[in-house]
Amino acid sequence: MAINNTLKDIREERNLVQADLAKAVGSCSDTIGRIERGERNASLEIAIRLAHYLKMPVEEIFQIED
């Protein structure tokens, strides 16, 4: 099962840079970049914070594909 990460698209649609998004969710821009590139999975805590900050369900940010 692969994770199709759409976080970058959502972030760019909202005119956010990685540093601003990272600061808003208590992370660092390096971590956000690695999540966007699929090099790292977001922890549940960060995923929830991202969803809350972006005002959308986690499922819309991280879509799971078979």
PQR file of N, CA, C, O and H, with PARSE charges and radii, in Angstrom:
ATOM      1  N   MET A   1       0.849  -1.184   0.000 -0.4000 1.5000
ATOM      2  CA  MET A   1       0.000   0.000   0.000 -0.0000 2.0000
ATOM      3  C   MET A   1       0.893   1.245   0.000  0.5500 1.7000
ATOM      4  O   MET A   1       1.742   1.391   0.879 -0.5500 1.4000
ATOM      5  N   ALA A   2       0.716   2.118  -0.946 -0.4000 1.5000
ATOM      6  CA  ALA A   2       1.510   3.339  -1.042 -0.0000 2.0000
ATOM      7  C   ALA A   2       0.689   4.533  -0.573  0.5500 1.7000
ATOM      8  O   ALA A   2      -0.532   4.562  -0.725 -0.5500 1.4000
ATOM      9  H   ALA A   2       0.026   1.999  -1.660  0.4000 1.0000
ATOM     10  N   ILE A   3       1.367   5.497  -0.012 -0.4000 1.5000
ATOM     11  CA  ILE A   3       0.683   6.717   0.411 -0.0000 2.0000
ATOM     12  C   ILE A   3       0.890   7.788  -0.653  0.5500 1.7000
ATOM     13  O   ILE A   3       2.024   8.146  -0.971 -0.5500 1.4000
ATOM     14  H   ILE A   3       2.359   5.473   0.111  0.4000 1.0000
ATOM     15  N   ASN A   4      -0.190   8.287  -1.191 -0.4000 1.5000
ATOM     16  CA  ASN A   4      -0.135   9.373  -2.154 -0.0000 2.0000
ATOM     17  C   ASN A   4      -0.231  10.671  -1.368  0.5500 1.7000
ATOM     18  O   ASN A   4      -1.306  11.044  -0.899 -0.5500 1.4000
ATOM     19  H   ASN A   4      -1.111   7.997  -0.933  0.4000 1.0000
ATOM     20  N   ASN A   5       0.880  11.347  -1.230 -0.4000 1.5000
ATOM     21  CA  ASN A   5       0.939  12.535  -0.395 -0.0000 2.0000
ATOM     22  C   ASN A   5       0.598  13.773  -1.207  0.5500 1.7000
ATOM     23  O   ASN A   5       1.318  14.124  -2.142 -0.5500 1.4000
ATOM     24  H   ASN A   5       1.754  11.044  -1.611  0.4000 1.0000
ATOM     25  N   THR A   6      -0.474  14.423  -0.862 -0.4000 1.5000
ATOM     26  CA  THR A   6      -0.903  15.620  -1.572 -0.0000 2.0000
ATOM     27  C   THR A   6      -0.648  16.875  -0.751  0.5500 1.7000
ATOM     28  O   THR A   6      -1.121  17.956  -1.101 -0.5500 1.4000
ATOM     29  H   THR A   6      -1.059  14.138  -0.102  0.4000 1.0000
ATOM     30  N   LEU A   7       0.097  16.736   0.336 -0.4000 1.5000
ATOM     31  CA  LEU A   7       0.355  17.872   1.214 -0.0000 2.0000
ATOM     32  C   LEU A   7       0.977  19.046   0.467  0.5500 1.7000
ATOM     33  O   LEU A   7       0.583  20.192   0.685 -0.5500 1.4000
ATOM     34  H   LEU A   7       0.482  15.858   0.620  0.4000 1.0000
ATOM     35  N   LYS A   8       1.933  18.782  -0.404 -0.4000 1.5000
ATOM     36  CA  LYS A   8       2.591  19.857  -1.141 -0.0000 2.0000
ATOM     37  C   LYS A   8       1.585  20.627  -1.994  0.5500 1.7000
ATOM     38  O   LYS A   8       1.595  21.858  -2.015 -0.5500 1.4000
ATOM     39  H   LYS A   8       2.253  17.851  -0.582  0.4000 1.0000
ATOM     40  N   ASP A   9       0.721  19.904  -2.694 -0.4000 1.5000
ATOM     41  CA  ASP A   9      -0.290  20.568  -3.530 -0.0000 2.0000
ATOM     42  C   ASP A   9      -1.199  21.455  -2.692  0.5500 1.7000
ATOM     43  O   ASP A   9      -1.495  22.588  -3.072 -0.5500 1.4000
ATOM     44  H   ASP A   9       0.713  18.904  -2.677  0.4000 1.0000
ATOM     45  N   ILE A  10      -1.635  20.942  -1.561 -0.4000 1.5000
ATOM     46  CA  ILE A  10      -2.519  21.709  -0.685 -0.0000 2.0000
ATOM     47  C   ILE A  10      -1.796  22.940  -0.161  0.5500 1.7000
ATOM     48  O   ILE A  10      -2.351  24.039  -0.157 -0.5500 1.4000
ATOM     49  H   ILE A  10      -1.394  20.022  -1.251  0.4000 1.0000
ATOM     50  N   ARG A  11      -0.550  22.753   0.281 -0.4000 1.5000
ATOM     51  CA  ARG A  11       0.242  23.859   0.810 -0.0000 2.0000
ATOM     52  C   ARG A  11       0.429  24.940  -0.250  0.5500 1.7000
ATOM     53  O   ARG A  11       0.264  26.126   0.036 -0.5500 1.4000
ATOM     54  H   ARG A  11      -0.100  21.861   0.277  0.4000 1.0000
ATOM     55  N   GLU A  12       0.770  24.541  -1.459 -0.4000 1.5000
ATOM     56  CA  GLU A  12       0.991  25.511  -2.530 -0.0000 2.0000
ATOM     57  C   GLU A  12      -0.294  26.215  -2.944  0.5500 1.7000
ATOM     58  O   GLU A  12      -0.272  27.408  -3.248 -0.5500 1.4000
ATOM     59  H   GLU A  12       0.904  23.578  -1.691  0.4000 1.0000
ATOM     60  N   GLU A  13      -1.419  25.493  -2.962 -0.4000 1.5000
ATOM     61  CA  GLU A  13      -2.712  26.112  -3.285 -0.0000 2.0000
ATOM     62  C   GLU A  13      -3.055  27.218  -2.299  0.5500 1.7000
ATOM     63  O   GLU A  13      -3.728  28.189  -2.646 -0.5500 1.4000
ATOM     64  H   GLU A  13      -1.437  24.524  -2.716  0.4000 1.0000
ATOM     65  N   ARG A  14      -2.584  27.060  -1.067 -0.4000 1.5000
ATOM     66  CA  ARG A  14      -2.879  28.047  -0.022 -0.0000 2.0000
ATOM     67  C   ARG A  14      -1.757  29.068   0.143  0.5500 1.7000
ATOM     68  O   ARG A  14      -1.735  29.836   1.104 -0.5500 1.4000
ATOM     69  H   ARG A  14      -2.037  26.271  -0.785  0.4000 1.0000
ATOM     70  N   ASN A  15      -0.831  29.062  -0.809 -0.4000 1.5000
ATOM     71  CA  ASN A  15       0.280  30.016  -0.814 -0.0000 2.0000
ATOM     72  C   ASN A  15       1.084  30.002   0.490  0.5500 1.7000
ATOM     73  O   ASN A  15       1.455  31.049   1.020 -0.5500 1.4000
ATOM     74  H   ASN A  15      -0.849  28.437  -1.590  0.4000 1.0000
ATOM     75  N   LEU A  16       1.338  28.814   0.981 -0.4000 1.5000
ATOM     76  CA  LEU A  16       2.150  28.644   2.183 -0.0000 2.0000
ATOM     77  C   LEU A  16       3.522  28.113   1.795  0.5500 1.7000
ATOM     78  O   LEU A  16       3.648  27.321   0.861 -0.5500 1.4000
ATOM     79  H   LEU A  16       1.037  27.963   0.550  0.4000 1.0000
ATOM     80  N   VAL A  17       4.538  28.547   2.507 -0.4000 1.5000
ATOM     81  CA  VAL A  17       5.869  27.966   2.333 -0.0000 2.0000
ATOM     82  C   VAL A  17       6.068  26.939   3.437  0.5500 1.7000
ATOM     83  O   VAL A  17       5.401  26.986   4.471 -0.5500 1.4000
ATOM     84  H   VAL A  17       4.436  29.191   3.266  0.4000 1.0000
ATOM     85  N   GLN A  18       6.986  26.015   3.212 -0.4000 1.5000
ATOM     86  CA  GLN A  18       7.212  24.941   4.169 -0.0000 2.0000
ATOM     87  C   GLN A  18       7.512  25.480   5.563  0.5500 1.7000
ATOM     88  O   GLN A  18       7.020  24.942   6.554 -0.5500 1.4000
ATOM     89  H   GLN A  18       7.528  25.976   2.372  0.4000 1.0000
ATOM     90  N   ALA A  19       8.310  26.533   5.644 -0.4000 1.5000
ATOM     91  CA  ALA A  19       8.693  27.077   6.951 -0.0000 2.0000
ATOM     92  C   ALA A  19       7.479  27.578   7.731  0.5500 1.7000
ATOM     93  O   ALA A  19       7.382  27.356   8.938 -0.5500 1.4000
ATOM     94  H   ALA A  19       8.710  26.970   4.839  0.4000 1.0000
ATOM     95  N   ASP A  20       6.564  28.246   7.057 -0.4000 1.5000
ATOM     96  CA  ASP A  20       5.374  28.761   7.740 -0.0000 2.0000
ATOM     97  C   ASP A  20       4.467  27.634   8.203  0.5500 1.7000
ATOM     98  O   ASP A  20       3.935  27.675   9.312 -0.5500 1.4000
ATOM     99  H   ASP A  20       6.642  28.426   6.076  0.4000 1.0000
ATOM    100  N   LEU A  21       4.291  26.630   7.355 -0.4000 1.5000
ATOM    101  CA  LEU A  21       3.452  25.492   7.721 -0.0000 2.0000
ATOM    102  C   LEU A  21       4.083  24.736   8.884  0.5500 1.7000
ATOM    103  O   LEU A  21       3.394  24.343   9.825 -0.5500 1.4000
ATOM    104  H   LEU A  21       4.723  26.597   6.454  0.4000 1.0000
ATOM    105  N   ALA A  22       5.379  24.537   8.815 -0.4000 1.5000
ATOM    106  CA  ALA A  22       6.084  23.829   9.879 -0.0000 2.0000
ATOM    107  C   ALA A  22       5.942  24.556  11.211  0.5500 1.7000
ATOM    108  O   ALA A  22       5.659  23.936  12.236 -0.5500 1.4000
ATOM    109  H   ALA A  22       5.938  24.857   8.050  0.4000 1.0000
ATOM    110  N   LYS A  23       6.136  25.849  11.194 -0.4000 1.5000
ATOM    111  CA  LYS A  23       6.018  26.647  12.427 -0.0000 2.0000
ATOM    112  C   LYS A  23       4.609  26.550  13.006  0.5500 1.7000
ATOM    113  O   LYS A  23       4.436  26.452  14.221 -0.5500 1.4000
ATOM    114  H   LYS A  23       6.366  26.353  10.361  0.4000 1.0000
ATOM    115  N   ALA A  24       3.615  26.579  12.141 -0.4000 1.5000
ATOM    116  CA  ALA A  24       2.220  26.534  12.589 -0.0000 2.0000
ATOM    117  C   ALA A  24       1.856  25.213  13.252  0.5500 1.7000
ATOM    118  O   ALA A  24       0.972  25.167  14.107 -0.5500 1.4000
ATOM    119  H   ALA A  24       3.755  26.659  11.154  0.4000 1.0000
ATOM    120  N   VAL A  25       2.536  24.139  12.859 -0.4000 1.5000
ATOM    121  CA  VAL A  25       2.203  22.825  13.425 -0.0000 2.0000
ATOM    122  C   VAL A  25       3.262  22.307  14.400  0.5500 1.7000
ATOM    123  O   VAL A  25       3.195  21.158  14.837 -0.5500 1.4000
ATOM    124  H   VAL A  25       3.254  24.177  12.164  0.4000 1.0000
ATOM    125  N   GLY A  26       4.239  23.153  14.742 -0.4000 1.5000
ATOM    126  CA  GLY A  26       5.249  22.765  15.712 -0.0000 2.0000
ATOM    127  C   GLY A  26       6.262  21.771  15.185  0.5500 1.7000
ATOM    128  O   GLY A  26       6.679  20.857  15.897 -0.5500 1.4000
ATOM    129  H   GLY A  26       4.293  24.087  14.388  0.4000 1.0000
ATOM    130  N   SER A  27       6.652  21.952  13.942 -0.4000 1.5000
ATOM    131  CA  SER A  27       7.618  21.058  13.313 -0.0000 2.0000
ATOM    132  C   SER A  27       8.706  21.915  12.681  0.5500 1.7000
ATOM    133  O   SER A  27       8.786  23.113  12.950 -0.5500 1.4000
ATOM    134  H   SER A  27       6.313  22.694  13.364  0.4000 1.0000
ATOM    135  N   CYS A  28       9.534  21.318  11.851 -0.4000 1.5000
ATOM    136  CA  CYS A  28      10.537  22.105  11.123 -0.0000 2.0000
ATOM    137  C   CYS A  28      10.315  21.910   9.626  0.5500 1.7000
ATOM    138  O   CYS A  28       9.715  20.926   9.194 -0.5500 1.4000
ATOM    139  H   CYS A  28       9.469  20.345  11.632  0.4000 1.0000
ATOM    140  N   SER A  29      10.810  22.864   8.848 -0.4000 1.5000
ATOM    141  CA  SER A  29      10.567  22.813   7.401 -0.0000 2.0000
ATOM    142  C   SER A  29      11.219  21.597   6.763  0.5500 1.7000
ATOM    143  O   SER A  29      10.714  21.083   5.765 -0.5500 1.4000
ATOM    144  H   SER A  29      11.298  23.664   9.199  0.4000 1.0000
ATOM    145  N   ASP A  30      12.335  21.124   7.318 -0.4000 1.5000
ATOM    146  CA  ASP A  30      12.975  19.919   6.796 -0.0000 2.0000
ATOM    147  C   ASP A  30      12.031  18.726   6.906  0.5500 1.7000
ATOM    148  O   ASP A  30      11.923  17.928   5.975 -0.5500 1.4000
ATOM    149  H   ASP A  30      12.746  21.541   8.129  0.4000 1.0000
ATOM    150  N   THR A  31      11.356  18.609   8.029 -0.4000 1.5000
ATOM    151  CA  THR A  31      10.405  17.508   8.238 -0.0000 2.0000
ATOM    152  C   THR A  31       9.246  17.599   7.253  0.5500 1.7000
ATOM    153  O   THR A  31       8.851  16.593   6.664 -0.5500 1.4000
ATOM    154  H   THR A  31      11.443  19.257   8.784  0.4000 1.0000
ATOM    155  N   ILE A  32       8.702  18.794   7.071 -0.4000 1.5000
ATOM    156  CA  ILE A  32       7.597  18.978   6.125 -0.0000 2.0000
ATOM    157  C   ILE A  32       8.060  18.597   4.721  0.5500 1.7000
ATOM    158  O   ILE A  32       7.331  17.925   3.991 -0.5500 1.4000
ATOM    159  H   ILE A  32       9.023  19.611   7.549  0.4000 1.0000
ATOM    160  N   GLY A  33       9.255  19.018   4.339 -0.4000 1.5000
ATOM    161  CA  GLY A  33       9.789  18.679   3.017 -0.0000 2.0000
ATOM    162  C   GLY A  33       9.942  17.179   2.832  0.5500 1.7000
ATOM    163  O   GLY A  33       9.616  16.648   1.770 -0.5500 1.4000
ATOM    164  H   GLY A  33       9.847  19.563   4.932  0.4000 1.0000
ATOM    165  N   ARG A  34      10.431  16.497   3.847 -0.4000 1.5000
ATOM    166  CA  ARG A  34      10.604  15.044   3.753 -0.0000 2.0000
ATOM    167  C   ARG A  34       9.255  14.336   3.652  0.5500 1.7000
ATOM    168  O   ARG A  34       9.123  13.343   2.936 -0.5500 1.4000
ATOM    169  H   ARG A  34      10.695  16.928   4.710  0.4000 1.0000
ATOM    170  N   ILE A  35       8.266  14.840   4.361 -0.4000 1.5000
ATOM    171  CA  ILE A  35       6.917  14.260   4.269 -0.0000 2.0000
ATOM    172  C   ILE A  35       6.373  14.462   2.859  0.5500 1.7000
ATOM    173  O   ILE A  35       5.820  13.538   2.261 -0.5500 1.4000
ATOM    174  H   ILE A  35       8.373  15.647   4.943  0.4000 1.0000
ATOM    175  N   GLU A  36       6.532  15.677   2.331 -0.4000 1.5000
ATOM    176  CA  GLU A  36       6.033  15.976   0.989 -0.0000 2.0000
ATOM    177  C   GLU A  36       6.704  15.108  -0.076  0.5500 1.7000
ATOM    178  O   GLU A  36       6.054  14.705  -1.041 -0.5500 1.4000
ATOM    179  H   GLU A  36       6.981  16.427   2.816  0.4000 1.0000
ATOM    180  N   ARG A  37       7.970  14.823   0.085 -0.4000 1.5000
ATOM    181  CA  ARG A  37       8.694  14.018  -0.901 -0.0000 2.0000
ATOM    182  C   ARG A  37       8.527  12.525  -0.687  0.5500 1.7000
ATOM    183  O   ARG A  37       9.036  11.725  -1.472 -0.5500 1.4000
ATOM    184  H   ARG A  37       8.498  15.151   0.869  0.4000 1.0000
ATOM    185  N   GLY A  38       7.820  12.142   0.362 -0.4000 1.5000
ATOM    186  CA  GLY A  38       7.597  10.733   0.642 -0.0000 2.0000
ATOM    187  C   GLY A  38       8.790  10.045   1.272  0.5500 1.7000
ATOM    188  O   GLY A  38       8.842   8.816   1.322 -0.5500 1.4000
ATOM    189  H   GLY A  38       7.406  12.792   0.999  0.4000 1.0000
ATOM    190  N   GLU A  39       9.746  10.820   1.754 -0.4000 1.5000
ATOM    191  CA  GLU A  39      10.925  10.255   2.411 -0.0000 2.0000
ATOM    192  C   GLU A  39      10.657   9.915   3.878  0.5500 1.7000
ATOM    193  O   GLU A  39      11.407   9.169   4.507 -0.5500 1.4000
ATOM    194  H   GLU A  39       9.703  11.818   1.713  0.4000 1.0000
ATOM    195  N   ARG A  40       9.592  10.469   4.393 -0.4000 1.5000
ATOM    196  CA  ARG A  40       9.230  10.251   5.797 -0.0000 2.0000
ATOM    197  C   ARG A  40       7.713  10.271   5.915  0.5500 1.7000
ATOM    198  O   ARG A  40       7.032  11.040   5.236 -0.5500 1.4000
ATOM    199  H   ARG A  40       8.982  11.075   3.882  0.4000 1.0000
ATOM    200  N   ASN A  41       7.205   9.425   6.775 -0.4000 1.5000
ATOM    201  CA  ASN A  41       5.772   9.458   7.064 -0.0000 2.0000
ATOM    202  C   ASN A  41       5.520  10.439   8.195  0.5500 1.7000
ATOM    203  O   ASN A  41       6.327  10.563   9.116 -0.5500 1.4000
ATOM    204  H   ASN A  41       7.758   8.801   7.326  0.4000 1.0000
ATOM    205  N   ALA A  42       4.417  11.120   8.117 -0.4000 1.5000
ATOM    206  CA  ALA A  42       4.041  12.026   9.194 -0.0000 2.0000
ATOM    207  C   ALA A  42       3.591  11.202  10.389  0.5500 1.7000
ATOM    208  O   ALA A  42       2.885  10.204  10.240 -0.5500 1.4000
ATOM    209  H   ALA A  42       3.762  11.019   7.368  0.4000 1.0000
ATOM    210  N   SER A  43       4.004  11.630  11.570 -0.4000 1.5000
ATOM    211  CA  SER A  43       3.489  10.978  12.766 -0.0000 2.0000
ATOM    212  C   SER A  43       2.001  11.297  12.862  0.5500 1.7000
ATOM    213  O   SER A  43       1.518  12.244  12.243 -0.5500 1.4000
ATOM    214  H   SER A  43       4.577  12.440  11.690  0.4000 1.0000
ATOM    215  N   LEU A  44       1.298  10.514  13.629 -0.4000 1.5000
ATOM    216  CA  LEU A  44      -0.129  10.768  13.812 -0.0000 2.0000
ATOM    217  C   LEU A  44      -0.353  12.167  14.375  0.5500 1.7000
ATOM    218  O   LEU A  44      -1.266  12.877  13.954 -0.5500 1.4000
ATOM    219  H   LEU A  44       1.692   9.745  14.132  0.4000 1.0000
ATOM    220  N   GLU A  45       0.481  12.549  15.321 -0.4000 1.5000
ATOM    221  CA  GLU A  45       0.354  13.869  15.947 -0.0000 2.0000
ATOM    222  C   GLU A  45       0.526  14.989  14.918  0.5500 1.7000
ATOM    223  O   GLU A  45      -0.270  15.927  14.885 -0.5500 1.4000
ATOM    224  H   GLU A  45       1.222  11.971  15.663  0.4000 1.0000
ATOM    225  N   ILE A  46       1.554  14.895  14.085 -0.4000 1.5000
ATOM    226  CA  ILE A  46       1.786  15.927  13.062 -0.0000 2.0000
ATOM    227  C   ILE A  46       0.668  15.903  12.021  0.5500 1.7000
ATOM    228  O   ILE A  46       0.218  16.960  11.579 -0.5500 1.4000
ATOM    229  H   ILE A  46       2.201  14.133  14.112  0.4000 1.0000
ATOM    230  N   ALA A  47       0.219  14.726  11.629 -0.4000 1.5000
ATOM    231  CA  ALA A  47      -0.873  14.624  10.655 -0.0000 2.0000
ATOM    232  C   ALA A  47      -2.132  15.311  11.178  0.5500 1.7000
ATOM    233  O   ALA A  47      -2.817  16.016  10.437 -0.5500 1.4000
ATOM    234  H   ALA A  47       0.584  13.868  11.988  0.4000 1.0000
ATOM    235  N   ILE A  48      -2.430  15.102  12.448 -0.4000 1.5000
ATOM    236  CA  ILE A  48      -3.609  15.741  13.043 -0.0000 2.0000
ATOM    237  C   ILE A  48      -3.427  17.253  13.101  0.5500 1.7000
ATOM    238  O   ILE A  48      -4.355  18.007  12.809 -0.5500 1.4000
ATOM    239  H   ILE A  48      -1.874  14.529  13.051  0.4000 1.0000
ATOM    240  N   ARG A  49      -2.228  17.693  13.479 -0.4000 1.5000
ATOM    241  CA  ARG A  49      -1.967  19.139  13.528 -0.0000 2.0000
ATOM    242  C   ARG A  49      -2.071  19.769  12.143  0.5500 1.7000
ATOM    243  O   ARG A  49      -2.626  20.858  11.994 -0.5500 1.4000
ATOM    244  H   ARG A  49      -1.475  17.081  13.716  0.4000 1.0000
ATOM    245  N   LEU A  50      -1.540  19.090  11.136 -0.4000 1.5000
ATOM    246  CA  LEU A  50      -1.646  19.591   9.769 -0.0000 2.0000
ATOM    247  C   LEU A  50      -3.105  19.712   9.351  0.5500 1.7000
ATOM    248  O   LEU A  50      -3.525  20.740   8.820 -0.5500 1.4000
ATOM    249  H   LEU A  50      -1.089  18.205  11.258  0.4000 1.0000
ATOM    250  N   ALA A  51      -3.865  18.665   9.592 -0.4000 1.5000
ATOM    251  CA  ALA A  51      -5.277  18.668   9.217 -0.0000 2.0000
ATOM    252  C   ALA A  51      -6.030  19.784   9.932  0.5500 1.7000
ATOM    253  O   ALA A  51      -6.848  20.476   9.326 -0.5500 1.4000
ATOM    254  H   ALA A  51      -3.524  17.830  10.024  0.4000 1.0000
ATOM    255  N   HIS A  52      -5.753  19.952  11.210 -0.4000 1.5000
ATOM    256  CA  HIS A  52      -6.426  20.998  11.985 -0.0000 2.0000
ATOM    257  C   HIS A  52      -6.052  22.382  11.436  0.5500 1.7000
ATOM    258  O   HIS A  52      -6.924  23.223  11.218 -0.5500 1.4000
ATOM    259  H   HIS A  52      -5.089  19.389  11.702  0.4000 1.0000
ATOM    260  N   TYR A  53      -4.764  22.610  11.215 -0.4000 1.5000
ATOM    261  CA  TYR A  53      -4.319  23.909  10.715 -0.0000 2.0000
ATOM    262  C   TYR A  53      -4.892  24.197   9.327  0.5500 1.7000
ATOM    263  O   TYR A  53      -5.308  25.320   9.041 -0.5500 1.4000
ATOM    264  H   TYR A  53      -4.055  21.927  11.392  0.4000 1.0000
ATOM    265  N   LEU A  54      -4.908  23.181   8.475 -0.4000 1.5000
ATOM    266  CA  LEU A  54      -5.413  23.363   7.111 -0.0000 2.0000
ATOM    267  C   LEU A  54      -6.935  23.268   7.026  0.5500 1.7000
ATOM    268  O   LEU A  54      -7.523  23.462   5.962 -0.5500 1.4000
ATOM    269  H   LEU A  54      -4.570  22.269   8.708  0.4000 1.0000
ATOM    270  N   LYS A  55      -7.566  22.966   8.167 -0.4000 1.5000
ATOM    271  CA  LYS A  55      -9.029  22.872   8.261 -0.0000 2.0000
ATOM    272  C   LYS A  55      -9.600  21.866   7.263  0.5500 1.7000
ATOM    273  O   LYS A  55     -10.509  22.169   6.491 -0.5500 1.4000
ATOM    274  H   LYS A  55      -7.089  22.808   9.032  0.4000 1.0000
ATOM    275  N   MET A  56      -9.034  20.660   7.305 -0.4000 1.5000
ATOM    276  CA  MET A  56      -9.514  19.599   6.435 -0.0000 2.0000
ATOM    277  C   MET A  56      -9.259  18.249   7.084  0.5500 1.7000
ATOM    278  O   MET A  56      -8.382  18.126   7.939 -0.5500 1.4000
ATOM    279  H   MET A  56      -8.295  20.413   7.932  0.4000 1.0000
ATOM    280  N   PRO A  57     -10.014  17.244   6.688 -0.5600 1.5000
ATOM    281  CA  PRO A  57      -9.810  15.905   7.240  0.2800 2.0000
ATOM    282  C   PRO A  57      -8.441  15.350   6.850  0.5500 1.7000
ATOM    283  O   PRO A  57      -7.936  15.618   5.759 -0.5500 1.4000
ATOM    284  N   VAL A  58      -7.860  14.584   7.743 -0.4000 1.5000
ATOM    285  CA  VAL A  58      -6.567  13.947   7.473 -0.0000 2.0000
ATOM    286  C   VAL A  58      -6.641  13.147   6.181  0.5500 1.7000
ATOM    287  O   VAL A  58      -5.681  13.117   5.412 -0.5500 1.4000
ATOM    288  H   VAL A  58      -8.270  14.366   8.629  0.4000 1.0000
ATOM    289  N   GLU A  59      -7.777  12.498   5.938 -0.4000 1.5000
ATOM    290  CA  GLU A  59      -7.934  11.645   4.757 -0.0000 2.0000
ATOM    291  C   GLU A  59      -7.744  12.435   3.458  0.5500 1.7000
ATOM    292  O   GLU A  59      -7.318  11.871   2.451 -0.5500 1.4000
ATOM    293  H   GLU A  59      -8.557  12.522   6.563  0.4000 1.0000
ATOM    294  N   GLU A  60      -8.052  13.713   3.474 -0.4000 1.5000
ATOM    295  CA  GLU A  60      -7.897  14.530   2.262 -0.0000 2.0000
ATOM    296  C   GLU A  60      -6.445  14.930   2.048  0.5500 1.7000
ATOM    297  O   GLU A  60      -6.037  15.196   0.917 -0.5500 1.4000
ATOM    298  H   GLU A  60      -8.399  14.171   4.293  0.4000 1.0000
ATOM    299  N   ILE A  61      -5.668  14.974   3.112 -0.4000 1.5000
ATOM    300  CA  ILE A  61      -4.268  15.356   2.997 -0.0000 2.0000
ATOM    301  C   ILE A  61      -3.417  14.154   2.606  0.5500 1.7000
ATOM    302  O   ILE A  61      -2.526  14.257   1.763 -0.5500 1.4000
ATOM    303  H   ILE A  61      -5.999  14.758   4.030  0.4000 1.0000
ATOM    304  N   PHE A  62      -3.703  13.019   3.228 -0.4000 1.5000
ATOM    305  CA  PHE A  62      -2.933  11.793   2.994 -0.0000 2.0000
ATOM    306  C   PHE A  62      -3.872  10.732   2.475  0.5500 1.7000
ATOM    307  O   PHE A  62      -4.518  10.036   3.258 -0.5500 1.4000
ATOM    308  H   PHE A  62      -4.427  12.935   3.913  0.4000 1.0000
ATOM    309  N   GLN A  63      -3.957  10.598   1.155 -0.4000 1.5000
ATOM    310  CA  GLN A  63      -4.835   9.611   0.556 -0.0000 2.0000
ATOM    311  C   GLN A  63      -4.078   8.296   0.385  0.5500 1.7000
ATOM    312  O   GLN A  63      -2.953   8.285  -0.116 -0.5500 1.4000
ATOM    313  H   GLN A  63      -3.432  11.164   0.519  0.4000 1.0000
ATOM    314  N   ILE A  64      -4.681   7.212   0.793 -0.4000 1.5000
ATOM    315  CA  ILE A  64      -4.038   5.901   0.689 -0.0000 2.0000
ATOM    316  C   ILE A  64      -4.515   5.221  -0.580  0.5500 1.7000
ATOM    317  O   ILE A  64      -5.712   5.139  -0.853 -0.5500 1.4000
ATOM    318  H   ILE A  64      -5.595   7.222   1.201  0.4000 1.0000
ATOM    319  N   GLU A  65      -3.539   4.731  -1.359 -0.4000 1.5000
ATOM    320  CA  GLU A  65      -3.849   4.024  -2.595 -0.0000 2.0000
ATOM    321  C   GLU A  65      -3.301   2.611  -2.518  0.5500 1.7000
ATOM    322  O   GLU A  65      -2.283   2.375  -1.868 -0.5500 1.4000
ATOM    323  H   GLU A  65      -2.567   4.798  -1.138  0.4000 1.0000
ATOM    324  N   ASP A  66      -3.963   1.671  -3.172 -0.4000 1.5000
ATOM    325  CA  ASP A  66      -3.465   0.294  -3.255 -0.0000 2.0000
ATOM    326  C   ASP A  66      -2.503   0.159  -4.404  0.5500 1.7000
ATOM    327  O   ASP A  66      -1.973  -0.927  -4.641 -0.5500 1.4000
ATOM    328  H   ASP A  66      -4.790   1.862  -3.700  0.4000 1.0000
TER
END
